[in-house]
Amino acid sequence: MIMNQLVKTFHASHLGKRKLAYDGRKSCYTAGPLPFASKDFVIKLDEDSGSRREREFKVSIKFASKADLYHLKEFLKGQQRDIPQETIQFLDVVLREKPSNSYEAVGRSFFHPEFESGELGNGLEYWKGFYQSLRPTQIGLSLNIDMSARAFFEPIYVSEFVFKYLNPRDPNRPLSDQDRIKVRRALKGVKVENNHQDHVKHHKITGLSTEPTQRLMFSVDESGAQISVYQYFRQKYNIVLKYPLLPALQAGSAARPIYLPMEVCKIVAGQRYSKKLNERQVTQLLRATCKRPEERENVIKKMVEKNNYNNDELVNAEFGIQVRPDLLSIEARVLPPPMLKYHDSGKEKRVQPNVGQWNMMNKKMINGGKVDFWTCVNFSRSNDDVVDRFIDQLLGMCCSKGMEFGPQPLVPIRTKHSNQIEQSLLAIHSEALKTGNKLQLLLIILPDVTGSYGLIKRVCETELDIVSQCCQPKQVLKCNIQYLENVSLKINVKAGGRNTVLEQALLRKMPYLSDIPTIIFGADVTHPQPGEDSSPSIAAVVASMDWPEVTKYRGLVSAQGHREEIIQDLYTSYQDPNKGLVHGGLIREHLVAFYKNTKCKPSRLIFYRDGVSEGQFNQVLLYEIDAIRKACASLQADYQPRITFVVVQKRHHTRLFPADHKSRSTTDKSGNILPGTVVDTKICHPNEFDFYLCSHAGIQGTSRPAHYHVLYDENRFSADALQILTNSLCYTYARCTRSVSIVPPAYYAHLAAFRARYYIEAGEFSDSGSAAAGPGGAMRERVGEVRALPAIMDNVKDVMFYC
C-alpha cells in the first residue's frame, strides 16, 4: 500500500517514470537505473474507512546492486555451477507484484474467495488460489503454477467463532479453563475490528481475560472507581451484551490492556489459520481440492489466463518479461514394474504387478515369521465371541500366508476397561514373564473412543519391550478379508519375516545393489505441529539389515532442537574419563547391526533423505555426509564405503498430466499418468542429477510425482540405474500390495519419526490403530526444556515395529 502510493505520487517527478517491483520486505527492483543513488520520501496515507486521521511514513530508497543477467544465462546453459539466486528472486518478485496486490499472499501462494471458498467448520473456511514460483530448468526459466487451498478464519463476530470452535451445549455457561486456553491459542495474534464507536477501529488480540465481562472490573478514571466491562458498554454505548459470561478479548500491551467484548469484535477477513486442522477439516479441505487430472489441468490453465502476464504493465511493458501461456510438453518414459518373488510353496511363486498393484491370492510370504508366544487384550466394547472369532480369522489368515503361530495364547486373552490400559499392559507383561517365555506379539483391540494409541505404543515399545499390533474395533466387528490380509502383512514384518522380495535382487542381478554388500538408509525429520513452540523435532533413520534382499529395515529415532532440520545424532562422540573417546550415533549403530545380521561390511551406502528443502541442500550435504564419514571411520580408520546421497521431495507443486486424457494406454483408472513414469529432461535442474518419478497408481485426485535430487554420488549411478532401483524399491513396501509414492526407506523413516512423537505426547493424539493418523491438538500449555525421547527397547528395535 505504501509503495504503491509512492509510485503513484512520485512516478514522473522523482522515479524517472520507473515502476517498482516490491518484495514486501526490504528490497524493490526496477527495470533500469533510477535518477538517484539514494533518496528519502514521505508518504501520507489516510487511515482506514471512517477515521479522521492521516498516517505518515518515511521511505528510504538506496541503490544496492545490479542483477547479473549474464550469470543467469550462463547458469541456464550449464556454464556456471552456482545458482544466481538473487537474479531469479528479482524476476520472481516482478511476476508476483500484481497478485501480491490483488490477493492474500501466503508464502509462494495467493488466495482469494473469487477463486472459490467454502466452510471447513469450527469457525474456519477455505479459500482457493494458486501457487507460483519461477524455477531454473533445462529449457530456461519456467513458471511453476499449481492450484492451492488454505484455511482462513471466517469473517464473523468473535462470539460466533467461539461457539463454532467449541460447539458448547449451552452458550450461556462460562468457559472452562481448558476451553479458554483453547480459544486463546486459536485467536492469539488475530486482527479484529469493531464499530461501536463512530468509526471502525482495528485491534490485534493478545489474550483473553480470566474473568467474564460481567465480573471483569477496571478503573474508569483517576478516582479509582471500578466498573465491569459489561456495565461500561451498557452505560457508554448503550449496548447490552448478550453473552456476559464470555471472557473479554485482550488487546494492547500487558501494561495497558484494552478489554473488548467478543460480540462487538468481528474477525478481519483474509487471515490465514496456521494451527493444525482437525480430521474433519482436513477431509473437507481435501474434498474441495481433490481434482482429477483433466479438471486440475483446466483450473490451472484458467488461472494462467486470468493472471494474463503478457498484458501486465509491470511484467511485460516495464520489464519485458514474456510468459508462454501453454503448459509445457515433455517426454517421459514408463519404467516396467519389477518381478516380485513369493514362497515356492504357494500356487503363485512370483508376480509382476499390474498398474502399480497386485494381491496376495494364491501366494505365500517369502519368509513367514514364527510367533510361538502371543496373546490378545480387548479394550473395546466388543463381546468375547466377536473377539474370539476375529482372533481365529486373523491367525488363520497369517498361517494361510506362510506364518507360524503357537496354537494357544501364552497368557489368557482378556477384556479390560479403556481406563485401565497401562495397568493391563503391565499385568500381561508380568504374567508372561512368570511363564519363563518371552511374549513375542501382543494383539490389542483399541478402545471405541479414540486417544489411547500413543499411550499403548509408548508403554509397549519403550517400557515393556513388547511388539504389538493394534486393531480397530469397527474392523474387529466386520472381519473383512482385505483388512485381515493387510494386518497379516504388518504382523509378519513385526515378527521378523519378509513379505516379498525383488526377484532380481534374490538372483543377485540388480545393478548397483547385488554386486557388493549394500546398505540402504532412509532418513526424515518431523517437526511439531503449528503453534507448538517447545516440543523437539524428531529425527528417524532406518537402514536395511538384509543383503541382497534389502527388505528388512531397522529403525532408530532421536529428539533434537525445535524445528532443527539437520540430523544431529548421525554421529556422536564424547570423552569418557575411563574409556577415552566414545563413539556413537544412529549411522554407527545401524552399521554394527548390519554386520551382525549379514556378517559383512557394506561397501556401498545409499542414503535417501526426506524432508529437505532446496535452500537447505548445501547445509545438509556438508553436515550429514561428514557425519556418515566419521561414523564409518570410527569403526575402522580406513573404512570408506562409497556413498550416494539422494534427497526425496514430495512437497512440491510440479504436476505431470497425460498428453491425452482419453488414452487408456497412457493413464490409469483414475486418469493419472502410469506408475513408473519418469521425467529427467526439460523441467529438471540445468546441471544437476535429478528426476521426477511417479511410482504409484492414482486413487483420487491428481498424483504427485516424487522429486529425487542426487546431492552426492561416489557410486557413479547412471540415471537409468538409479531410476530403476528407486522405482523397484517402491514395490517392496511392507504394509500393502501396491507400489508407493516415495521410496520405502524414506517412508519408513517418516513412520518411525511419527511413532516417536507418540512417545513424548502420548494421549494427545487421535487414535487410528493400524493406520496411524496425525496428532491432534494438545490441551495443556507446555513450558520447559526440550524433552528427550524414551529409548526403544532392544527386541522392538530389531524388527519393523513402526509398520
C-alpha positions in Angstrom: 0.0 0.0 0.0 2.8 2.4 1.0 5.0 1.5 -2.0 2.0 1.7 -4.4 1.3 5.2 -3.1 5.0 6.1 -3.5 4.9 5.1 -7.2 1.6 6.8 -7.8 2.9 10.1 -6.2 6.5 10.3 -7.5 6.4 8.2 -10.7 7.0 11.1 -13.0 8.6 13.6 -10.7 11.3 11.6 -8.9 11.4 8.0 -10.2 12.2 8.8 -13.8 8.9 7.2 -14.8 10.1 3.8 -13.5 7.8 1.4 -11.8 8.9 -0.6 -8.7 8.6 -4.3 -8.1 8.5 -4.6 -4.3 9.1 -7.9 -2.4 7.1 -6.8 0.7 10.2 -6.6 2.8 13.4 -4.6 2.2 14.0 -4.9 -1.5 12.5 -3.3 -4.6 13.6 -3.7 -8.2 13.5 -1.5 -11.3 13.9 -2.3 -15.0 16.7 0.4 -15.2 18.6 2.9 -13.1 16.7 5.5 -11.0 17.8 9.1 -11.3 19.4 9.0 -7.8 21.6 6.7 -5.8 19.7 7.4 -2.5 16.6 9.3 -1.6 14.1 9.7 1.2 10.4 10.0 0.6 7.5 10.9 2.9 4.3 9.1 2.1 0.9 10.1 3.5 -1.9 7.6 3.8 -5.5 8.1 5.0 -6.5 5.7 7.9 -9.0 3.0 7.1 -12.6 4.0 6.4 -14.3 6.3 8.8 -11.1 7.6 10.5 -10.3 11.3 10.6 -6.5 10.6 11.0 -3.8 10.6 8.4 -0.7 8.5 8.8 2.8 9.5 7.6 5.6 7.1 6.6 9.2 7.7 5.7 10.6 5.5 2.9 14.4 5.4 2.1 15.4 4.1 -1.3 19.1 3.3 -1.8 20.9 1.6 -4.7 22.1 -1.8 -3.6 23.2 -3.8 -6.6 22.5 -4.7 -10.2 21.1 -8.1 -11.2 23.6 -10.2 -13.2 21.5 -11.5 -16.1 24.7 -12.7 -17.9 25.4 -15.0 -14.9 21.9 -16.3 -15.1 22.2 -17.1 -18.8 25.5 -18.9 -18.3 23.9 -20.9 -15.4 21.0 -22.0 -17.6 23.4 -23.1 -20.3 25.3 -25.2 -17.8 28.4 -22.9 -18.0 28.1 -21.8 -14.3 27.7 -24.1 -11.3 26.5 -21.7 -8.7 22.9 -20.6 -9.0 22.3 -16.8 -9.3 19.6 -16.9 -6.6 19.3 -13.1 -6.3 18.6 -12.6 -10.0 16.0 -15.4 -10.1 14.4 -13.8 -6.9 14.2 -10.4 -8.6 12.4 -11.9 -11.6 10.1 -13.8 -9.3 9.2 -10.6 -7.4 8.3 -8.9 -10.7 5.9 -11.8 -11.6 4.4 -11.7 -8.1 3.8 -8.0 -7.9 0.3 -7.9 -9.3 -1.1 -11.0 -7.5 0.5 -9.7 -4.2 -1.5 -6.5 -4.6 -4.7 -8.3 -5.7 -4.9 -11.4 -3.4 -3.9 -12.6 0.0 -0.3 -13.9 -0.2 0.8 -16.8 1.9 4.4 -17.9 1.2 4.5 -18.5 -2.6 0.7 -18.9 -2.9 -2.1 -16.4 -3.5 -5.7 -16.9 -2.3 -9.0 -15.1 -2.7 -12.6 -16.1 -2.3 -13.2 -15.3 -6.0 -11.4 -18.5 -6.9 -13.8 -20.4 -4.6 -14.4 -20.6 -0.9 -16.4 -22.8 1.5 -16.8 -23.8 5.1 -14.4 -26.1 6.9 -16.3 -26.0 10.2 -15.4 -24.7 13.7 -15.3 -21.1 12.5 -12.9 -21.7 9.6 -13.3 -21.5 5.8 -11.1 -22.4 2.9 -10.0 -20.1 0.1 -8.7 -21.4 -3.1 -5.9 -19.8 -5.1 -2.7 -20.7 -6.9 1.0 -21.4 -6.2 3.5 -19.6 -8.3 7.3 -19.9 -8.5 10.0 -19.2 -11.0 12.4 -22.1 -11.5 15.6 -22.6 -13.4 15.2 -25.7 -15.6 17.0 -27.3 -18.6 14.9 -25.3 -21.1 15.5 -22.0 -19.3 13.3 -20.2 -16.7 10.0 -22.0 -16.1 7.0 -20.6 -14.2 5.6 -23.3 -11.9 1.8 -22.8 -11.4 -0.5 -25.1 -9.4 -3.9 -24.8 -7.7 -3.8 -24.4 -4.0 -6.2 -24.0 -1.0 -5.7 -22.8 2.5 -7.7 -22.4 5.8 -8.8 -18.9 6.8 -10.7 -17.5 9.7 -14.4 -16.8 8.8 -15.0 -13.0 9.0 -17.6 -13.4 11.8 -18.1 -11.9 15.3 -15.6 -13.5 17.8 -18.5 -14.7 20.0 -19.9 -16.6 17.0 -16.4 -18.0 16.2 -16.1 -19.2 19.8 -19.4 -21.1 19.7 -18.5 -22.7 16.3 -15.0 -23.5 17.5 -16.0 -25.1 20.8 -19.6 -26.2 19.9 -20.8 -25.9 23.6 -24.0 -27.4 24.7 -25.0 -24.2 26.4 -23.6 -20.9 25.1 -24.8 -19.1 28.2 -22.5 -21.0 30.5 -19.0 -19.6 31.3 -16.0 -21.2 29.6 -14.0 -23.8 31.4 -10.2 -23.1 31.9 -9.5 -25.7 29.3 -11.8 -24.1 26.7 -10.5 -20.7 27.5 -6.9 -21.8 26.8 -8.0 -23.4 23.5 -9.8 -20.2 22.4 -6.8 -18.1 23.5 -4.4 -20.2 21.5 -6.7 -20.1 18.4 -7.2 -16.4 18.5 -3.8 -15.0 19.6 -2.5 -12.6 17.0 -5.8 -12.4 15.1 -6.9 -9.0 13.9 -10.4 -7.8 14.8 -12.4 -4.7 14.0 -15.2 -3.0 15.9 -17.5 -0.1 15.0 -19.4 0.5 18.3 -17.8 4.0 18.2 -18.2 6.5 15.4 -15.6 4.8 13.3 -14.0 1.4 12.6 -11.1 0.5 14.9 -8.7 -2.4 14.4 -7.0 -4.4 17.2 -4.7 -7.4 17.4 -5.8 -10.0 20.0 -3.0 -10.6 22.6 -5.0 -12.8 25.0 -8.3 -13.4 26.9 -9.4 -12.2 30.3 -9.7 -14.8 33.0 -13.0 -13.3 34.2 -16.2 -13.0 32.2 -17.2 -9.5 31.1 -19.8 -9.1 33.8 -17.1 -9.6 36.5 -14.1 -8.1 34.8 -13.5 -4.8 36.6 -11.3 -1.8 35.6 -10.9 1.8 36.7 -12.7 4.4 34.6 -11.0 7.4 35.9 -8.3 8.6 38.3 -10.6 8.4 41.3 -10.1 4.6 41.1 -13.9 3.9 40.8 -14.3 0.4 39.4 -16.8 -0.7 36.7 -17.3 -4.0 34.9 -16.8 -4.2 31.1 -20.5 -5.3 30.9 -21.7 -2.2 32.8 -19.3 0.1 30.9 -20.6 -0.9 27.4 -24.2 -0.5 28.7 -23.6 2.9 30.1 -21.2 4.3 27.5 -22.5 2.8 24.2 -26.0 1.6 25.2 -25.0 -1.9 24.2 -26.4 -4.7 26.4 -24.1 -7.7 25.9 -25.9 -11.0 25.1 -23.1 -13.2 26.5 -21.9 -11.6 29.8 -20.3 -14.9 30.8 -17.8 -15.0 27.9 -14.4 -13.6 28.7 -13.2 -10.4 27.1 -10.7 -10.2 24.3 -7.4 -8.5 25.4 -5.6 -6.1 23.1 -2.9 -3.5 23.6 0.1 -4.2 25.9 0.3 -6.1 29.1 0.9 -2.9 31.0 -2.0 -1.1 29.4 -4.5 -3.8 28.3 -7.6 -3.0 26.3 -10.6 -5.2 27.1 -13.2 -5.8 24.3 -16.4 -7.9 24.5 -16.3 -10.7 21.9 -19.7 -9.9 20.5 -18.7 -6.4 19.3 -15.5 -7.5 17.6 -15.5 -9.0 14.1 -12.6 -11.0 12.7 -11.0 -9.2 9.8 -11.4 -11.1 6.6 -8.4 -12.8 4.9 -6.4 -14.0 7.9 -5.0 -17.5 7.5 -5.4 -20.1 10.1 -1.9 -21.6 10.8 -2.7 -24.1 13.5 -3.2 -27.8 12.8 -6.6 -28.7 11.3 -8.7 -31.5 12.8 -9.5 -34.6 10.8 -12.9 -33.4 9.7 -11.5 -30.1 8.5 -8.7 -31.9 6.6 -11.3 -34.1 5.0 -13.3 -31.0 3.9 -10.2 -29.3 2.6 -9.1 -32.4 0.6 -12.6 -32.8 -0.8 -12.5 -29.2 -2.0 -9.1 -29.5 -3.7 -9.3 -33.1 -4.9 -9.4 -32.7 -8.7 -8.9 -35.4 -11.3 -6.0 -34.6 -13.7 -8.1 -33.2 -16.5 -10.1 -30.9 -14.2 -7.0 -29.8 -12.4 -5.2 -29.0 -15.6 -8.2 -26.9 -16.8 -8.2 -25.0 -13.5 -4.5 -24.2 -13.8 -5.0 -23.0 -17.4 -7.8 -20.7 -16.4 -5.7 -19.2 -13.6 -2.8 -18.5 -16.0 -5.3 -17.0 -18.4 -6.7 -14.8 -15.6 -3.2 -13.7 -14.5 -2.6 -12.6 -18.1 1.1 -12.0 -17.5 1.8 -10.8 -21.1 -0.6 -7.9 -20.7 0.6 -6.9 -17.3 2.1 -3.4 -17.4 4.9 -4.1 -14.9 5.8 -7.6 -16.2 5.6 -7.1 -19.9 5.8 -3.3 -20.7 8.2 -2.3 -17.9 10.5 -5.4 -17.5 10.0 -7.0 -21.0 9.2 -10.5 -19.5 7.1 -12.8 -21.6 5.3 -15.9 -20.3 4.2 -18.6 -22.7 0.6 -19.3 -21.6 0.6 -23.0 -22.6 1.6 -26.0 -20.4 5.0 -27.4 -21.3 5.0 -30.6 -23.3 7.7 -33.0 -22.2 8.7 -36.6 -23.0 8.6 -39.2 -20.3 9.4 -42.9 -20.0 7.4 -45.6 -18.2 9.7 -48.0 -16.3 8.5 -51.6 -16.1 7.4 -53.0 -12.8 9.8 -55.4 -11.1 9.1 -59.1 -10.8 8.2 -59.9 -7.1 9.2 -63.3 -5.6 6.9 -65.2 -3.1 7.4 -68.5 -1.4 7.7 -71.6 -3.6 5.0 -73.4 -1.6 2.3 -71.0 -2.9 0.4 -71.6 -6.1 1.9 -68.4 -7.5 5.6 -68.2 -6.8 6.1 -64.8 -8.5 4.1 -61.9 -9.7 4.5 -58.9 -12.0 2.4 -56.1 -10.7 -0.2 -54.6 -13.0 -0.6 -50.8 -12.9 1.1 -50.5 -9.6 -0.9 -53.2 -7.7 -1.3 -56.9 -7.1 -2.8 -59.1 -4.5 -1.9 -62.0 -2.1 -4.3 -64.6 -3.6 -2.6 -67.9 -4.1 0.7 -66.5 -2.7 2.7 -67.1 0.5 5.1 -64.7 2.1 8.6 -65.4 1.0 9.8 -65.6 4.7 6.9 -66.3 7.1 7.6 -65.2 10.7 7.2 -67.6 13.6 5.2 -66.5 16.6 5.2 -69.1 19.4 4.1 -66.8 22.2 1.3 -64.4 21.8 -1.9 -63.1 23.4 -4.6 -60.5 23.0 -6.2 -57.8 25.1 -9.5 -56.2 24.2 -10.2 -52.6 25.3 -13.3 -52.2 23.2 -17.0 -53.0 24.0 -16.9 -56.0 21.6 -18.0 -59.2 23.4 -15.8 -62.2 23.8 -17.4 -64.2 21.0 -16.7 -61.4 18.5 -13.1 -61.1 19.7 -12.5 -64.9 19.6 -13.9 -65.0 16.0 -11.6 -62.2 15.0 -8.5 -63.7 16.5 -9.3 -67.1 14.9 -9.7 -65.5 11.5 -6.7 -63.2 11.8 -4.3 -66.0 12.9 -5.9 -68.2 10.2 -5.0 -65.6 7.6 -1.5 -65.2 8.9 -0.9 -69.0 8.8 -2.5 -69.3 5.3 0.0 -66.7 4.1 3.0 -68.7 5.4 3.4 -67.6 9.1 3.5 -70.0 12.0 1.6 -69.3 15.3 1.5 -71.1 18.6 -1.9 -72.8 19.0 -2.7 -71.2 22.4 -2.0 -67.8 23.8 0.9 -67.5 26.3 -1.4 -66.0 28.9 -5.2 -65.9 28.7 -6.9 -63.4 26.3 -8.8 -60.8 28.3 -11.1 -57.8 28.0 -10.3 -54.7 30.0 -11.8 -51.3 30.5 -10.3 -48.5 28.4 -9.3 -46.5 31.6 -7.1 -49.4 32.7 -4.7 -49.5 29.7 -1.4 -49.1 31.5 -2.2 -51.4 34.4 -3.5 -54.1 32.0 -0.4 -54.0 29.8 1.9 -54.2 32.9 -0.2 -57.2 34.2 0.1 -59.0 30.9 3.9 -58.4 30.8 4.3 -59.6 34.4 2.2 -62.8 33.8 4.2 -63.6 30.6 7.5 -63.3 32.5 6.3 -65.8 35.1 5.8 -68.4 32.3 9.5 -68.3 31.5 8.8 -67.5 27.9 9.2 -64.2 26.0 5.9 -62.7 24.7 6.6 -62.1 21.0 3.4 -60.4 19.9 0.5 -58.7 21.7 -2.7 -58.2 19.7 -4.6 -55.2 21.0 -8.2 -54.2 20.1 -8.3 -50.5 20.6 -11.0 -48.7 22.7 -14.1 -47.5 20.9 -13.2 -43.9 21.9 -10.0 -42.6 20.3 -7.0 -41.3 22.2 -5.1 -44.3 23.5 -2.9 -45.4 20.6 0.1 -43.2 21.7 -0.1 -44.5 25.3 -0.2 -48.1 24.2 2.7 -47.8 21.8 4.8 -45.9 24.4 4.3 -48.4 27.1 4.8 -51.5 24.9 7.8 -50.2 23.0 9.8 -48.1 25.5 8.9 -49.8 28.8 7.9 -53.4 28.4 9.8 -54.5 25.2 6.6 -55.9 23.6 5.9 -55.9 19.9 2.2 -55.0 19.4 -0.4 -54.9 16.7 -3.4 -52.6 17.3 -6.7 -53.3 15.6 -9.7 -51.0 15.1 -12.9 -52.2 17.0 -15.1 -51.5 13.9 -12.8 -53.7 11.8 -13.0 -56.5 14.5 -16.8 -56.5 14.1 -16.6 -56.6 10.2 -13.7 -59.2 10.0 -13.2 -58.0 6.4 -10.8 -60.3 4.4 -8.8 -57.4 2.9 -8.3 -55.9 6.3 -7.1 -59.2 7.8 -4.7 -59.6 4.9 -3.2 -56.2 5.3 -2.8 -56.7 9.1 -1.1 -60.1 8.4 1.5 -58.3 6.3 2.3 -56.0 9.2 2.4 -58.8 11.7 4.8 -60.8 9.6 7.4 -58.0 9.4 7.0 -57.3 13.1 7.7 -61.0 13.7 11.0 -60.6 11.7 9.6 -62.1 8.4 9.7 -60.8 4.8 6.5 -60.5 2.7 8.1 -60.4 -0.7 11.5 -59.5 -2.3 12.6 -58.3 -5.7 13.4 -61.4 -7.8 16.3 -59.7 -9.4 17.8 -58.9 -6.0 17.4 -62.5 -4.9 19.1 -63.7 -8.1 21.8 -61.1 -7.5 21.2 -59.4 -10.8 20.2 -55.9 -9.5 22.8 -53.3 -10.8 24.3 -51.2 -8.1 22.8 -53.5 -5.4 23.8 -57.1 -5.9 27.4 -56.9 -6.9 28.8 -55.8 -3.5 27.3 -55.6 0.0 25.0 -52.6 0.0 23.1 -50.9 2.8 20.2 -48.5 2.1 19.3 -45.8 4.6 16.1 -43.7 4.8 16.1 -40.6 7.0 13.4 -38.0 7.9 12.9 -35.2 10.4 9.4 -34.4 11.6 8.6 -31.1 13.3 6.0 -30.2 16.0 2.5 -29.2 14.8 2.0 -25.5 14.0 1.6 -23.3 17.1 3.6 -25.8 19.3 6.8 -23.9 20.2 8.5 -26.1 22.8 8.4 -29.7 21.5 11.5 -31.1 19.9 11.9 -32.1 16.3 12.3 -35.8 15.9 14.8 -37.4 13.5 14.5 -41.0 12.4 16.9 -43.1 10.4 16.1 -46.6 9.1 18.6 -49.0 7.5 18.3 -52.2 5.6 19.5 -55.2 7.6 19.5 -57.9 4.9 21.5 -58.2 1.7 21.0 -59.0 -1.1 17.2 -58.9 -0.4 17.1 -55.3 1.0 13.6 -55.5 2.6 14.1 -55.5 6.4 14.6 -52.0 7.8 15.7 -51.4 11.4 14.6 -48.1 12.8 16.2 -45.6 15.2 14.9 -42.2 16.4 16.4 -39.2 18.2 15.0 -35.9 19.6 16.7 -32.7 18.6 16.2 -28.9 18.8 12.8 -27.4 17.9 12.5 -27.2 14.1 16.1 -28.2 13.6 16.3 -29.8 10.1 19.9 -31.2 10.1 20.0 -34.6 11.8 22.2 -34.0 14.9 22.8 -37.6 16.0 24.0 -39.3 12.9 27.4 -39.4 14.5 28.2 -38.6 18.2 31.3 -38.8 20.3 32.3 -37.8 23.8 35.3 -38.1 26.1 34.9 -40.7 28.9 37.4 -40.3 31.8 37.9 -44.1 31.8 37.3 -45.3 28.3 38.6 -42.3 26.4 36.9 -41.2 23.2 33.5 -43.0 23.0 31.8 -43.1 19.5 28.1 -43.4 18.9 25.2 -42.2 16.8 22.5 -43.6 14.5 24.7 -44.5 11.5 27.3 -46.3 13.5 24.6 -48.4 15.4 23.0 -49.3 12.1 26.3 -50.3 10.5 27.1 -52.6 13.5 23.7 -54.2 13.3 24.1 -54.8 9.6 27.4 -56.5 10.2 25.8 -58.7 12.9 23.0 -59.7 10.5 24.9 -60.2 7.3 28.4 -60.9 8.5 29.8 -58.4 6.0 30.6 -54.7 6.0 28.7 -52.7 3.4 30.9 -51.4 0.6 28.1 -49.2 -0.8 25.9 -46.9 1.1 22.7 -45.4 -0.5 21.1 -42.7 1.6 17.6 -41.5 0.8 16.9 -38.3 2.8 13.3 -36.9 3.1 12.1 -33.6 4.3 14.8 -31.2 3.0 14.0 -28.0 1.1 16.2 -26.7 -1.7 17.5 -23.9 0.4 19.0 -26.4 2.8 20.7 -28.7 0.3 24.2 -27.4 0.9 23.9 -27.4 4.7 22.5 -31.0 4.8 25.1 -32.1 2.3 28.1 -30.7 4.3 27.0 -31.8 7.7 25.3 -35.1 7.2 27.8 -36.6 4.7 30.6 -35.6 7.0 28.7 -37.3 9.9 28.3 -40.5 7.9 32.0 -40.5 7.0 33.0 -40.0 10.7 30.7 -42.8 11.7 32.4 -45.2 9.2 35.9 -44.1 10.3 35.0 -44.7 13.9 34.5 -48.4 13.2 37.7 -48.7 11.2 40.2 -46.0 10.3 40.3 -47.0 6.6 36.7 -47.9 6.2 35.2 -45.7 3.5 32.2 -47.2 1.7 31.1 -45.3 -1.4 28.2 -43.0 -0.6 25.2 -41.9 -2.7 23.1 -39.2 -1.1 19.6 -38.6 -2.6 17.1 -36.1 -1.3 13.4 -37.2 -1.7 10.9 -34.3 -2.1 7.2 -34.8 -2.1 6.1 -31.3 -1.0 6.4 -29.5 -4.4 4.0 -28.2 -6.9 5.1 -30.0 -10.1 2.3 -32.0 -11.6 2.5 -34.3 -14.6 -0.6 -34.6 -16.8 -1.2 -37.1 -19.6 -0.9 -35.6 -23.1 -4.2 -37.3 -23.9 -6.6 -37.6 -21.0 -8.7 -40.1 -23.0 -5.9 -42.5 -23.8 -6.3 -45.8 -21.9 -2.8 -46.9 -22.7 -1.1 -43.9 -21.0 -3.4 -43.4 -18.0 -4.5 -45.5 -15.0 -8.1 -45.9 -13.8 -8.1 -42.6 -12.0 -7.0 -40.7 -15.2 -3.4 -40.2 -13.8 -0.1 -41.0 -15.5 1.0 -44.6 -15.2 3.1 -45.8 -12.2 6.8 -45.9 -13.3 6.5 -42.6 -15.3 9.9 -40.9 -15.0 10.9 -37.5 -16.3 14.6 -36.3 -16.3 14.7 -33.7 -19.0 13.4 -30.1 -19.7 11.8 -29.4 -16.2 14.8 -30.8 -14.3 17.8 -28.9 -12.9 20.0 -27.3 -15.6 23.2 -29.1 -14.5 22.5 -31.4 -11.5 21.3 -35.0 -11.3 17.6 -35.1 -10.5 14.4 -36.7 -11.8 10.7 -36.9 -11.2 9.3 -40.4 -10.6 5.6 -41.2 -10.3 5.9 -44.7 -8.8 2.3 -45.2 -7.7 -1.1 -45.5 -9.2 -3.5 -42.7 -8.5 -6.5 -43.4 -6.3 -8.2 -40.0 -6.2 -7.2 -36.5 -7.3 -4.0 -35.9 -9.2 -0.9 -37.9 -8.5 2.1 -36.0 -7.2 5.4 -37.4 -8.5 8.3 -37.7 -6.1 11.3 -35.5 -6.9 14.7 -37.2 -6.4 17.7 -35.0 -6.3 21.2 -36.6 -6.1 23.4 -34.3 -4.0 26.4 -36.6 -3.8 27.3 -39.8 -5.8 30.5 -41.7 -5.3 28.9 -44.9 -6.8 28.6 -43.2 -10.2 25.0 -44.2 -10.8 23.7 -43.8 -14.3 20.4 -42.0 -14.5 18.7 -45.3 -15.7 20.2 -47.4 -12.9 19.1 -45.1 -10.0 15.7 -44.6 -11.5 15.1 -48.3 -12.0 16.5 -49.1 -8.5 14.3 -46.4 -6.9 11.2 -47.5 -8.8 11.8 -51.2 -8.0 12.2 -50.5 -4.3 8.8 -48.7 -4.3 7.2 -52.2 -4.8 8.7 -53.6 -1.6 6.7 -51.5 0.9 5.7 -54.0 3.6 2.2 -52.6 4.5 0.3 -53.2 1.3 0.3 -54.8 -2.1 0.7 -51.6 -4.0 3.7 -49.6 -5.2 4.1 -46.5 -3.0 4.7 -42.8 -3.9 8.1 -42.4 -2.3 11.0 -44.9 -1.8 10.1 -47.2 1.2 13.2 -46.4 3.4 12.2 -42.7 3.3 8.6 -43.7 4.0 9.6 -46.0 6.9 11.7 -43.2 8.4 8.7 -40.9 8.3 6.6 -43.6 10.1 9.3 -44.2 12.7 9.6 -40.4 13.4 5.9 -40.1 13.7 5.8 -43.1 16.1 8.4 -41.4 18.3 6.3 -38.3 18.7 3.6 -40.6 20.3 6.2 -41.5 22.9 6.5 -37.9 24.2 3.0 -36.8 23.6 1.0 -40.0 24.3 -2.6 -39.3 24.9 -2.7 -36.1 22.9 -3.3 -37.9 19.6 -6.1 -39.2 17.6 -6.3 -43.0 17.7 -6.1 -44.9 14.4 -4.7 -48.3 15.1 -3.2 -49.9 12.1 -3.3 -46.7 10.0 -1.9 -44.1 12.4 -3.2 -40.6 11.7 -1.8 -37.2 12.7 -1.6 -35.7 16.1 -4.5 -33.7 17.5 -4.0 -30.5 19.4 -2.5 -30.7 22.9 -4.7 -29.2 25.6 -2.2 -28.1 28.1 0.3 -25.3 27.8 3.8 -26.5 27.6 6.8 -24.9 29.1 10.3 -26.0 29.9 13.1 -27.7 28.1 13.1 -30.0 25.1 12.1 -33.5 26.2 14.4 -36.4 25.5 12.9 -39.5 23.8 12.4 -42.6 25.9 14.7 -45.4 24.5 13.1 -48.0 22.3 13.7 -51.5 23.8 16.0 -53.9 22.0 13.6 -56.6 20.8 11.3 -53.9 19.4 14.1 -52.0 17.7 15.3 -55.1 15.8 12.0 -55.5 13.9 9.9 -53.2 11.8 7.9 -52.1 14.8 6.8 -48.8 13.2 4.7 -50.6 10.4 
